[in-house]
Every structure is written in C-alpha cells, then in structure tokens.
Amino acid sequence: MLIVIPQFVDRERELKYLRKLYEKREFSLVVIYGRRRLGKTALIKEFLKGKRDAMFC
C-alpha cells in the first residue's frame, strides 16, 4: 500500500511576498491567477494557516 502525503513545495517566494504585504497592516489587493492545477488555492491555504481569515471561492 502506498501512502501519498501532500507537500507544499516550491512556493517560498510567493509566501514571502504575501507575508510581507500582510505585515504592512494596510489595505492591499492581491490577485492570484494562473492555469488550472498549479496550486493557487494551496498557496492561499498555506498562507492563511494560523491567521484569522475568511476565504471565499
């Protein structure tokens, strides 16, 4: 039996940018776009871990 554990990889640059904007404590609008199945939702979920958040899809 093979167990696959999903990992969040190769998005450190994007996470760093989102954290930088978040720490400014001023309004910012960030648009995340791209082709299907590239991990846009996973990026948002990873960024929001441990934060009070509301996410609408």
PDB file of N, CA, C and O in Angstrom:
ATOM      1  N   MET A   1       0.845  -1.179   0.000  1.00  0.00           N
ATOM      2  CA  MET A   1       0.000   0.000   0.000  1.00  0.00           C
ATOM      3  C   MET A   1       0.890   1.242   0.000  1.00  0.00           C
ATOM      4  O   MET A   1       1.832   1.342   0.786  1.00  0.00           O
ATOM      5  N   LEU A   2       0.588   2.162  -0.868  1.00  0.00           N
ATOM      6  CA  LEU A   2       1.339   3.408  -0.997  1.00  0.00           C
ATOM      7  C   LEU A   2       0.537   4.547  -0.382  1.00  0.00           C
ATOM      8  O   LEU A   2      -0.624   4.757  -0.734  1.00  0.00           O
ATOM      9  N   ILE A   3       1.151   5.274   0.526  1.00  0.00           N
ATOM     10  CA  ILE A   3       0.506   6.431   1.138  1.00  0.00           C
ATOM     11  C   ILE A   3       1.209   7.680   0.622  1.00  0.00           C
ATOM     12  O   ILE A   3       2.422   7.832   0.764  1.00  0.00           O
ATOM     13  N   VAL A   4       0.436   8.558   0.029  1.00  0.00           N
ATOM     14  CA  VAL A   4       0.983   9.799  -0.509  1.00  0.00           C
ATOM     15  C   VAL A   4       0.643  10.930   0.449  1.00  0.00           C
ATOM     16  O   VAL A   4      -0.526  11.179   0.743  1.00  0.00           O
ATOM     17  N   ILE A   5       1.675  11.610   0.931  1.00  0.00           N
ATOM     18  CA  ILE A   5       1.475  12.745   1.820  1.00  0.00           C
ATOM     19  C   ILE A   5       1.690  14.014   0.994  1.00  0.00           C
ATOM     20  O   ILE A   5       2.795  14.269   0.516  1.00  0.00           O
ATOM     21  N   PRO A   6       0.625  14.809   0.829  1.00  0.00           N
ATOM     22  CA  PRO A   6       0.797  16.022   0.023  1.00  0.00           C
ATOM     23  C   PRO A   6       1.759  16.992   0.701  1.00  0.00           C
ATOM     24  O   PRO A   6       1.704  17.190   1.915  1.00  0.00           O
ATOM     25  N   GLN A   7       2.624  17.583  -0.082  1.00  0.00           N
ATOM     26  CA  GLN A   7       3.585  18.535   0.441  1.00  0.00           C
ATOM     27  C   GLN A   7       3.407  19.863  -0.274  1.00  0.00           C
ATOM     28  O   GLN A   7       2.992  19.930  -1.432  1.00  0.00           O
ATOM     29  N   PHE A   8       3.728  20.889   0.443  1.00  0.00           N
ATOM     30  CA  PHE A   8       3.685  22.220  -0.143  1.00  0.00           C
ATOM     31  C   PHE A   8       5.111  22.578  -0.525  1.00  0.00           C
ATOM     32  O   PHE A   8       5.948  22.828   0.342  1.00  0.00           O
ATOM     33  N   VAL A   9       5.386  22.603  -1.813  1.00  0.00           N
ATOM     34  CA  VAL A   9       6.759  22.814  -2.266  1.00  0.00           C
ATOM     35  C   VAL A   9       6.841  23.932  -3.297  1.00  0.00           C
ATOM     36  O   VAL A   9       5.883  24.221  -4.014  1.00  0.00           O
ATOM     37  N   ASP A  10       7.997  24.541  -3.348  1.00  0.00           N
ATOM     38  CA  ASP A  10       8.368  25.451  -4.426  1.00  0.00           C
ATOM     39  C   ASP A  10       7.525  26.720  -4.511  1.00  0.00           C
ATOM     40  O   ASP A  10       7.317  27.245  -5.605  1.00  0.00           O
ATOM     41  N   ARG A  11       7.040  27.218  -3.385  1.00  0.00           N
ATOM     42  CA  ARG A  11       6.266  28.457  -3.398  1.00  0.00           C
ATOM     43  C   ARG A  11       6.756  29.424  -2.322  1.00  0.00           C
ATOM     44  O   ARG A  11       6.005  30.296  -1.883  1.00  0.00           O
ATOM     45  N   GLU A  12       8.000  29.276  -1.900  1.00  0.00           N
ATOM     46  CA  GLU A  12       8.532  30.121  -0.833  1.00  0.00           C
ATOM     47  C   GLU A  12       8.576  31.591  -1.240  1.00  0.00           C
ATOM     48  O   GLU A  12       8.305  32.465  -0.417  1.00  0.00           O
ATOM     49  N   ARG A  13       8.908  31.870  -2.481  1.00  0.00           N
ATOM     50  CA  ARG A  13       8.970  33.267  -2.937  1.00  0.00           C
ATOM     51  C   ARG A  13       7.596  33.929  -2.827  1.00  0.00           C
ATOM     52  O   ARG A  13       7.484  35.063  -2.361  1.00  0.00           O
ATOM     53  N   GLU A  14       6.557  33.217  -3.257  1.00  0.00           N
ATOM     54  CA  GLU A  14       5.204  33.769  -3.200  1.00  0.00           C
ATOM     55  C   GLU A  14       4.739  33.939  -1.760  1.00  0.00           C
ATOM     56  O   GLU A  14       4.120  34.948  -1.424  1.00  0.00           O
ATOM     57  N   LEU A  15       5.033  32.956  -0.904  1.00  0.00           N
ATOM     58  CA  LEU A  15       4.659  33.064   0.510  1.00  0.00           C
ATOM     59  C   LEU A  15       5.365  34.242   1.178  1.00  0.00           C
ATOM     60  O   LEU A  15       4.758  34.960   1.973  1.00  0.00           O
ATOM     61  N   LYS A  16       6.619  34.439   0.866  1.00  0.00           N
ATOM     62  CA  LYS A  16       7.382  35.555   1.430  1.00  0.00           C
ATOM     63  C   LYS A  16       6.739  36.885   1.028  1.00  0.00           C
ATOM     64  O   LYS A  16       6.609  37.789   1.854  1.00  0.00           O
ATOM     65  N   TYR A  17       6.344  37.001  -0.222  1.00  0.00           N
ATOM     66  CA  TYR A  17       5.705  38.222  -0.702  1.00  0.00           C
ATOM     67  C   TYR A  17       4.383  38.463   0.026  1.00  0.00           C
ATOM     68  O   TYR A  17       4.114  39.584   0.459  1.00  0.00           O
ATOM     69  N   LEU A  18       3.563  37.435   0.166  1.00  0.00           N
ATOM     70  CA  LEU A  18       2.287  37.585   0.865  1.00  0.00           C
ATOM     71  C   LEU A  18       2.499  37.969   2.322  1.00  0.00           C
ATOM     72  O   LEU A  18       1.777  38.814   2.850  1.00  0.00           O
ATOM     73  N   ARG A  19       3.480  37.357   2.975  1.00  0.00           N
ATOM     74  CA  ARG A  19       3.768  37.703   4.375  1.00  0.00           C
ATOM     75  C   ARG A  19       4.215  39.157   4.509  1.00  0.00           C
ATOM     76  O   ARG A  19       3.832  39.845   5.455  1.00  0.00           O
ATOM     77  N   LYS A  20       5.018  39.613   3.570  1.00  0.00           N
ATOM     78  CA  LYS A  20       5.500  40.997   3.586  1.00  0.00           C
ATOM     79  C   LYS A  20       4.319  41.965   3.486  1.00  0.00           C
ATOM     80  O   LYS A  20       4.257  42.945   4.229  1.00  0.00           O
ATOM     81  N   LEU A  21       3.395  41.700   2.583  1.00  0.00           N
ATOM     82  CA  LEU A  21       2.211  42.548   2.448  1.00  0.00           C
ATOM     83  C   LEU A  21       1.352  42.493   3.701  1.00  0.00           C
ATOM     84  O   LEU A  21       0.822  43.516   4.137  1.00  0.00           O
ATOM     85  N   TYR A  22       1.211  41.318   4.278  1.00  0.00           N
ATOM     86  CA  TYR A  22       0.383  41.138   5.466  1.00  0.00           C
ATOM     87  C   TYR A  22       0.937  41.924   6.658  1.00  0.00           C
ATOM     88  O   TYR A  22       0.173  42.491   7.439  1.00  0.00           O
ATOM     89  N   GLU A  23       2.242  41.955   6.793  1.00  0.00           N
ATOM     90  CA  GLU A  23       2.874  42.636   7.916  1.00  0.00           C
ATOM     91  C   GLU A  23       2.779  44.157   7.816  1.00  0.00           C
ATOM     92  O   GLU A  23       2.950  44.843   8.824  1.00  0.00           O
ATOM     93  N   LYS A  24       2.512  44.697   6.642  1.00  0.00           N
ATOM     94  CA  LYS A  24       2.380  46.142   6.477  1.00  0.00           C
ATOM     95  C   LYS A  24       1.167  46.697   7.213  1.00  0.00           C
ATOM     96  O   LYS A  24       1.145  47.871   7.581  1.00  0.00           O
ATOM     97  N   ARG A  25       0.164  45.862   7.428  1.00  0.00           N
ATOM     98  CA  ARG A  25      -1.057  46.268   8.127  1.00  0.00           C
ATOM     99  C   ARG A  25      -1.790  47.415   7.435  1.00  0.00           C
ATOM    100  O   ARG A  25      -2.384  48.262   8.103  1.00  0.00           O
ATOM    101  N   GLU A  26      -1.753  47.447   6.129  1.00  0.00           N
ATOM    102  CA  GLU A  26      -2.546  48.397   5.362  1.00  0.00           C
ATOM    103  C   GLU A  26      -3.257  47.621   4.266  1.00  0.00           C
ATOM    104  O   GLU A  26      -2.896  46.484   3.962  1.00  0.00           O
ATOM    105  N   PHE A  27      -4.253  48.233   3.685  1.00  0.00           N
ATOM    106  CA  PHE A  27      -5.044  47.543   2.678  1.00  0.00           C
ATOM    107  C   PHE A  27      -4.205  47.233   1.444  1.00  0.00           C
ATOM    108  O   PHE A  27      -3.468  48.082   0.943  1.00  0.00           O
ATOM    109  N   SER A  28      -4.333  46.013   0.972  1.00  0.00           N
ATOM    110  CA  SER A  28      -3.706  45.595  -0.278  1.00  0.00           C
ATOM    111  C   SER A  28      -4.650  44.629  -0.970  1.00  0.00           C
ATOM    112  O   SER A  28      -5.350  43.849  -0.324  1.00  0.00           O
ATOM    113  N   LEU A  29      -4.657  44.691  -2.257  1.00  0.00           N
ATOM    114  CA  LEU A  29      -5.417  43.748  -3.062  1.00  0.00           C
ATOM    115  C   LEU A  29      -4.421  42.908  -3.837  1.00  0.00           C
ATOM    116  O   LEU A  29      -3.596  43.435  -4.583  1.00  0.00           O
ATOM    117  N   VAL A  30      -4.503  41.617  -3.658  1.00  0.00           N
ATOM    118  CA  VAL A  30      -3.609  40.698  -4.355  1.00  0.00           C
ATOM    119  C   VAL A  30      -4.458  39.800  -5.240  1.00  0.00           C
ATOM    120  O   VAL A  30      -5.399  39.158  -4.771  1.00  0.00           O
ATOM    121  N   VAL A  31      -4.126  39.759  -6.502  1.00  0.00           N
ATOM    122  CA  VAL A  31      -4.822  38.897  -7.452  1.00  0.00           C
ATOM    123  C   VAL A  31      -3.902  37.725  -7.749  1.00  0.00           C
ATOM    124  O   VAL A  31      -2.762  37.903  -8.179  1.00  0.00           O
ATOM    125  N   ILE A  32      -4.407  36.544  -7.516  1.00  0.00           N
ATOM    126  CA  ILE A  32      -3.636  35.328  -7.789  1.00  0.00           C
ATOM    127  C   ILE A  32      -4.318  34.623  -8.959  1.00  0.00           C
ATOM    128  O   ILE A  32      -5.477  34.219  -8.872  1.00  0.00           O
ATOM    129  N   TYR A  33      -3.588  34.488 -10.028  1.00  0.00           N
ATOM    130  CA  TYR A  33      -4.169  33.872 -11.218  1.00  0.00           C
ATOM    131  C   TYR A  33      -3.145  32.953 -11.870  1.00  0.00           C
ATOM    132  O   TYR A  33      -1.946  33.032 -11.600  1.00  0.00           O
ATOM    133  N   GLY A  34      -3.639  32.099 -12.717  1.00  0.00           N
ATOM    134  CA  GLY A  34      -2.767  31.182 -13.434  1.00  0.00           C
ATOM    135  C   GLY A  34      -3.566  30.030 -14.004  1.00  0.00           C
ATOM    136  O   GLY A  34      -4.783  29.945 -13.839  1.00  0.00           O
ATOM    137  N   ARG A  35      -2.856  29.154 -14.674  1.00  0.00           N
ATOM    138  CA  ARG A  35      -3.510  27.991 -15.260  1.00  0.00           C
ATOM    139  C   ARG A  35      -4.080  27.085 -14.176  1.00  0.00           C
ATOM    140  O   ARG A  35      -3.769  27.232 -12.994  1.00  0.00           O
ATOM    141  N   ARG A  36      -4.901  26.168 -14.591  1.00  0.00           N
ATOM    142  CA  ARG A  36      -5.509  25.214 -13.669  1.00  0.00           C
ATOM    143  C   ARG A  36      -4.460  24.301 -13.056  1.00  0.00           C
ATOM    144  O   ARG A  36      -3.439  23.990 -13.671  1.00  0.00           O
ATOM    145  N   ARG A  37      -4.740  23.873 -11.811  1.00  0.00           N
ATOM    146  CA  ARG A  37      -3.983  22.830 -11.126  1.00  0.00           C
ATOM    147  C   ARG A  37      -2.521  23.200 -10.854  1.00  0.00           C
ATOM    148  O   ARG A  37      -1.641  22.340 -10.890  1.00  0.00           O
ATOM    149  N   LEU A  38      -2.271  24.485 -10.582  1.00  0.00           N
ATOM    150  CA  LEU A  38      -0.910  24.919 -10.280  1.00  0.00           C
ATOM    151  C   LEU A  38      -0.684  25.177  -8.795  1.00  0.00           C
ATOM    152  O   LEU A  38       0.440  25.452  -8.375  1.00  0.00           O
ATOM    153  N   GLY A  39      -1.751  25.088  -7.999  1.00  0.00           N
ATOM    154  CA  GLY A  39      -1.597  25.250  -6.554  1.00  0.00           C
ATOM    155  C   GLY A  39      -1.962  26.622  -6.017  1.00  0.00           C
ATOM    156  O   GLY A  39      -1.476  27.020  -4.958  1.00  0.00           O
ATOM    157  N   LYS A  40      -2.812  27.353  -6.730  1.00  0.00           N
ATOM    158  CA  LYS A  40      -3.205  28.680  -6.269  1.00  0.00           C
ATOM    159  C   LYS A  40      -3.965  28.588  -4.952  1.00  0.00           C
ATOM    160  O   LYS A  40      -3.667  29.338  -4.022  1.00  0.00           O
ATOM    161  N   THR A  41      -4.922  27.705  -4.852  1.00  0.00           N
ATOM    162  CA  THR A  41      -5.691  27.537  -3.619  1.00  0.00           C
ATOM    163  C   THR A  41      -4.808  27.019  -2.503  1.00  0.00           C
ATOM    164  O   THR A  41      -4.934  27.464  -1.362  1.00  0.00           O
ATOM    165  N   ALA A  42      -3.921  26.092  -2.804  1.00  0.00           N
ATOM    166  CA  ALA A  42      -2.996  25.576  -1.788  1.00  0.00           C
ATOM    167  C   ALA A  42      -2.091  26.690  -1.260  1.00  0.00           C
ATOM    168  O   ALA A  42      -1.783  26.725  -0.068  1.00  0.00           O
ATOM    169  N   LEU A  43      -1.668  27.592  -2.134  1.00  0.00           N
ATOM    170  CA  LEU A  43      -0.854  28.728  -1.715  1.00  0.00           C
ATOM    171  C   LEU A  43      -1.621  29.596  -0.721  1.00  0.00           C
ATOM    172  O   LEU A  43      -1.077  29.984   0.313  1.00  0.00           O
ATOM    173  N   ILE A  44      -2.854  29.895  -1.022  1.00  0.00           N
ATOM    174  CA  ILE A  44      -3.675  30.721  -0.136  1.00  0.00           C
ATOM    175  C   ILE A  44      -3.893  30.025   1.202  1.00  0.00           C
ATOM    176  O   ILE A  44      -3.759  30.645   2.257  1.00  0.00           O
ATOM    177  N   LYS A  45      -4.227  28.746   1.161  1.00  0.00           N
ATOM    178  CA  LYS A  45      -4.455  27.996   2.403  1.00  0.00           C
ATOM    179  C   LYS A  45      -3.198  27.937   3.253  1.00  0.00           C
ATOM    180  O   LYS A  45      -3.277  28.065   4.474  1.00  0.00           O
ATOM    181  N   GLU A  46      -2.057  27.748   2.645  1.00  0.00           N
ATOM    182  CA  GLU A  46      -0.795  27.705   3.381  1.00  0.00           C
ATOM    183  C   GLU A  46      -0.514  29.063   4.021  1.00  0.00           C
ATOM    184  O   GLU A  46      -0.094  29.127   5.177  1.00  0.00           O
ATOM    185  N   PHE A  47      -0.738  30.130   3.291  1.00  0.00           N
ATOM    186  CA  PHE A  47      -0.520  31.473   3.823  1.00  0.00           C
ATOM    187  C   PHE A  47      -1.444  31.766   5.007  1.00  0.00           C
ATOM    188  O   PHE A  47      -1.031  32.409   5.972  1.00  0.00           O
ATOM    189  N   LEU A  48      -2.683  31.301   4.936  1.00  0.00           N
ATOM    190  CA  LEU A  48      -3.664  31.616   5.972  1.00  0.00           C
ATOM    191  C   LEU A  48      -3.544  30.751   7.225  1.00  0.00           C
ATOM    192  O   LEU A  48      -4.238  31.012   8.209  1.00  0.00           O
ATOM    193  N   LYS A  49      -2.701  29.746   7.221  1.00  0.00           N
ATOM    194  CA  LYS A  49      -2.553  28.896   8.400  1.00  0.00           C
ATOM    195  C   LYS A  49      -2.161  29.726   9.610  1.00  0.00           C
ATOM    196  O   LYS A  49      -1.201  30.496   9.566  1.00  0.00           O
ATOM    197  N   GLY A  50      -2.917  29.560  10.696  1.00  0.00           N
ATOM    198  CA  GLY A  50      -2.622  30.260  11.939  1.00  0.00           C
ATOM    199  C   GLY A  50      -3.110  31.702  11.980  1.00  0.00           C
ATOM    200  O   GLY A  50      -2.845  32.409  12.952  1.00  0.00           O
ATOM    201  N   LYS A  51      -3.811  32.150  10.956  1.00  0.00           N
ATOM    202  CA  LYS A  51      -4.338  33.521  10.916  1.00  0.00           C
ATOM    203  C   LYS A  51      -5.861  33.470  10.976  1.00  0.00           C
ATOM    204  O   LYS A  51      -6.492  32.507  10.541  1.00  0.00           O
ATOM    205  N   ARG A  52      -6.421  34.531  11.525  1.00  0.00           N
ATOM    206  CA  ARG A  52      -7.877  34.665  11.436  1.00  0.00           C
ATOM    207  C   ARG A  52      -8.169  35.023  10.003  1.00  0.00           C
ATOM    208  O   ARG A  52      -7.604  35.982   9.476  1.00  0.00           O
ATOM    209  N   ASP A  53      -9.027  34.282   9.370  1.00  0.00           N
ATOM    210  CA  ASP A  53      -9.232  34.501   7.941  1.00  0.00           C
ATOM    211  C   ASP A  53     -10.654  34.217   7.517  1.00  0.00           C
ATOM    212  O   ASP A  53     -11.429  33.598   8.245  1.00  0.00           O
ATOM    213  N   ALA A  54     -10.974  34.671   6.351  1.00  0.00           N
ATOM    214  CA  ALA A  54     -12.189  34.320   5.651  1.00  0.00           C
ATOM    215  C   ALA A  54     -11.790  34.115   4.194  1.00  0.00           C
ATOM    216  O   ALA A  54     -11.133  34.965   3.592  1.00  0.00           O
ATOM    217  N   MET A  55     -12.186  32.994   3.645  1.00  0.00           N
ATOM    218  CA  MET A  55     -11.804  32.686   2.270  1.00  0.00           C
ATOM    219  C   MET A  55     -13.057  32.343   1.482  1.00  0.00           C
ATOM    220  O   MET A  55     -13.832  31.474   1.881  1.00  0.00           O
ATOM    221  N   PHE A  56     -13.251  33.019   0.379  1.00  0.00           N
ATOM    222  CA  PHE A  56     -14.391  32.781  -0.474  1.00  0.00           C
ATOM    223  C   PHE A  56     -13.887  32.302  -1.825  1.00  0.00           C
ATOM    224  O   PHE A  56     -13.021  32.925  -2.441  1.00  0.00           O
ATOM    225  N   CYS A  57     -14.445  31.186  -2.274  1.00  0.00           N
ATOM    226  CA  CYS A  57     -14.038  30.648  -3.582  1.00  0.00           C
ATOM    227  C   CYS A  57     -15.208  30.680  -4.534  1.00  0.00           C
ATOM    228  O   CYS A  57     -15.077  30.271  -5.688  1.00  0.00           O
TER     229      CYS A  57
END
